[in-house]
Amino acid sequence: MTAIGRFNQKTIPVLTDFALRNLKPRAILYKVADHDGMYAIVSPKGTITFRYDYRVNGRRETLTIGRYGFGGISLAEAREKLRRARRLLGEGTSPALQKQREKGRGPETQTFSDHATRWLYGAAMAESTRSMRKSVLDRDILPAFNKRLLGEIHGEDLRALREAHRPPPFILGTVGSRYIATRICMGRRR
C-alpha cells in the first residue's frame, strides 16, 4: 500500500495576523516561516519584519519586504510585495537590487532647496566661501527654484537665471548665482 496525494506533501505553516500579533520576543533573533520563501523575523525588542530569501545568478540574496504592525505593512501587503518580487525574479531581476534602484531615484524627487542645502554644507570649502555662496543662494537662486523638483530644472532655466542676474562688469571675477546653481544641479548627477 502506498501513500498518495496530500499525505506525501510536507505541510508548510502559514502565518496569520493572529499568529503575528502573538509572537513574543526572545533573547536572540528568530524566524517564523510563511509560504513561498517569505518569513518573519522577530527581534529581541519585539519588532517583526518580513523577509524573503532567494537565489539569483547562483548567489543567495535577501529582500527585506517591510516591518509589520503600526507604521508598517500588513500581512496582506507583505504577500503582495512578495508576489511582485517573485515576478521580478522570474524575469531574471534581483528584487533587492530593484528596491535599491528605486531608492536611488531619490534625488529626482527632492526639491531644489533640499538638495542645495545638502550641497552647501556637504561640499569642502572655506567658511567664508560657504557664507558668500549661502547669501547668493538665498538672494538670487532659491526664490527662482526653491520648491521645484530637481528633475524639473533644465538648462534653459539656468540660462534664464544667468541672464536675470548677470553681474556688472566691475565684479566679473566673483562667483555669481549662475555658477552656484550650475554646481548644485551638476552635483545631482554624481
C-alpha positions as CSV (number, residue, x, y, z in Angstrom):
1,M,0.0,0.0,0.0
2,T,1.4,3.3,-1.0
3,A,0.7,6.8,0.3
4,I,-0.7,9.1,-2.3
5,G,-1.7,12.7,-2.8
6,R,-1.7,15.0,0.1
7,F,-0.2,12.6,2.5
8,N,3.2,12.8,0.7
9,Q,3.3,16.6,0.8
10,K,5.1,18.5,3.5
11,T,2.7,20.8,5.3
12,I,4.1,24.4,5.5
13,P,2.9,26.7,8.3
14,V,1.1,29.8,7.1
15,L,1.2,33.0,9.1
16,T,-1.9,34.8,10.2
17,D,-2.4,38.2,11.7
18,F,-3.4,36.5,15.0
19,A,-0.2,34.4,15.0
20,L,1.9,37.5,14.2
21,R,0.3,39.6,17.0
22,N,1.1,36.8,19.5
23,L,4.8,36.4,18.6
24,K,6.9,37.1,21.7
25,P,10.4,38.5,21.6
26,R,13.2,36.2,22.7
27,A,16.8,36.8,23.7
28,I,18.0,36.3,20.2
29,L,16.5,37.0,16.7
30,Y,14.3,34.1,15.4
31,K,12.4,33.3,12.2
32,V,8.8,32.2,11.7
33,A,8.2,30.7,8.3
34,D,5.3,31.6,5.9
35,H,4.9,30.2,2.4
36,D,6.8,30.8,-0.9
37,G,10.0,31.6,0.9
38,M,8.8,34.5,3.0
39,Y,9.3,34.6,6.7
40,A,9.0,36.9,9.6
41,I,12.0,37.8,11.8
42,V,11.3,38.7,15.4
43,S,13.9,40.8,17.1
44,P,14.7,40.8,20.8
45,K,12.8,44.1,21.1
46,G,9.7,42.6,19.5
47,T,9.9,44.2,16.0
48,I,8.5,41.9,13.3
49,T,10.0,42.2,9.8
50,F,9.1,40.3,6.7
51,R,11.9,38.9,4.6
52,Y,12.3,36.8,1.5
53,D,15.4,34.6,0.7
54,Y,16.0,33.7,-2.9
55,R,18.8,32.7,-5.3
56,V,19.7,34.7,-8.4
57,N,22.7,34.0,-10.6
58,G,23.9,31.4,-8.2
59,R,24.1,33.6,-5.1
60,R,21.8,33.9,-2.2
61,E,20.1,37.3,-1.5
62,T,17.6,38.5,1.0
63,L,14.9,41.1,0.3
64,T,13.5,42.9,3.4
65,I,9.9,43.4,2.5
66,G,8.9,45.6,5.4
67,R,8.1,45.9,9.1
68,Y,4.8,44.6,10.4
69,G,2.4,46.5,12.6
70,F,1.7,50.1,13.4
71,G,3.5,52.3,10.9
72,G,4.5,49.3,8.8
73,I,2.7,47.0,6.4
74,S,0.1,44.3,6.9
75,L,0.5,40.6,6.2
76,A,-1.6,41.0,3.0
77,E,0.6,43.9,1.8
78,A,3.7,41.8,2.5
79,R,2.3,38.9,0.5
80,E,1.5,41.3,-2.4
81,K,5.1,42.6,-2.3
82,L,6.3,39.0,-2.2
83,R,4.3,38.3,-5.4
84,R,5.9,41.3,-7.1
85,A,9.3,40.2,-6.0
86,R,8.7,36.6,-7.3
87,R,7.5,38.0,-10.6
88,L,10.7,40.1,-10.9
89,L,12.8,37.0,-10.0
90,G,11.0,35.1,-12.8
91,E,12.1,37.8,-15.2
92,G,15.7,37.4,-14.0
93,T,15.9,40.6,-12.0
94,S,17.0,40.7,-8.4
95,P,14.2,42.1,-6.2
96,A,16.7,43.5,-3.7
97,L,18.7,45.3,-6.4
98,Q,15.5,46.7,-7.9
99,K,14.5,48.0,-4.5
100,Q,17.9,49.7,-4.2
101,R,17.5,51.2,-7.7
102,E,14.1,52.6,-6.7
103,K,15.6,54.2,-3.6
104,G,18.4,55.6,-5.7
105,R,15.9,57.6,-7.7
106,G,15.5,59.8,-4.7
107,P,17.4,62.9,-5.9
108,E,14.9,63.3,-8.8
109,T,12.1,63.6,-6.2
110,Q,14.0,66.0,-4.0
111,T,13.3,69.7,-4.1
112,F,16.0,72.1,-5.2
113,S,16.1,73.7,-1.8
114,D,16.8,70.4,0.0
115,H,19.5,69.4,-2.5
116,A,21.1,72.9,-2.3
117,T,21.3,72.8,1.4
118,R,22.9,69.4,1.4
119,W,25.4,70.6,-1.3
120,L,26.2,73.8,0.6
121,Y,27.0,72.1,3.8
122,G,28.4,68.9,2.3
123,A,31.0,70.4,0.0
124,A,34.5,71.1,1.1
125,M,35.0,74.8,1.2
126,A,36.2,77.6,3.5
127,E,33.6,79.1,5.8
128,S,34.0,82.5,4.1
129,T,33.2,80.9,0.7
130,R,30.3,79.0,2.2
131,S,28.8,82.1,3.7
132,M,29.2,84.0,0.5
133,R,27.6,81.2,-1.5
134,K,24.8,81.0,1.0
135,S,24.0,84.7,0.6
136,V,23.9,84.3,-3.2
137,L,21.8,81.2,-2.9
138,D,19.3,82.9,-0.6
139,R,19.2,86.2,-2.5
140,D,19.2,85.0,-6.2
141,I,18.7,81.3,-6.6
142,L,16.2,80.0,-4.1
143,P,13.5,82.5,-5.0
144,A,13.5,81.1,-8.5
145,F,13.9,77.3,-7.8
146,N,13.0,76.8,-4.1
147,K,10.1,74.3,-4.3
148,R,10.8,72.8,-7.8
149,L,11.9,69.2,-8.1
150,L,15.4,68.7,-9.3
151,G,14.1,66.8,-12.3
152,E,12.1,69.8,-13.4
153,I,15.1,72.1,-13.7
154,H,16.7,72.2,-17.1
155,G,19.4,74.1,-19.0
156,E,17.1,76.9,-20.2
157,D,16.1,77.6,-16.6
158,L,19.7,78.1,-15.6
159,R,20.3,80.3,-18.7
160,A,17.3,82.5,-17.7
161,L,18.7,82.8,-14.2
162,R,22.1,83.7,-15.6
163,E,20.5,86.5,-17.7
164,A,18.4,87.8,-14.8
165,H,21.5,88.0,-12.5
166,R,24.3,89.0,-14.9
167,P,26.9,90.7,-12.8
168,P,28.0,94.3,-13.6
169,P,31.4,94.4,-15.5
170,F,33.4,95.5,-12.4
171,I,32.6,92.3,-10.4
172,L,33.0,89.7,-13.1
173,G,35.7,88.0,-11.1
174,T,33.3,87.0,-8.3
175,V,31.3,83.8,-8.2
176,G,27.8,84.5,-9.2
177,S,24.5,82.9,-8.9
178,R,24.8,81.1,-12.3
179,Y,27.9,79.3,-11.1
180,I,26.4,78.2,-7.8
181,A,23.1,77.0,-9.4
182,T,25.1,75.1,-12.1
183,R,27.3,73.4,-9.5
184,I,24.3,72.3,-7.4
185,C,22.5,70.9,-10.5
186,M,25.7,69.2,-11.6
187,G,26.1,67.6,-8.2
188,R,22.9,65.7,-8.5
189,R,24.4,63.6,-11.4
190,R,27.3,62.2,-9.3
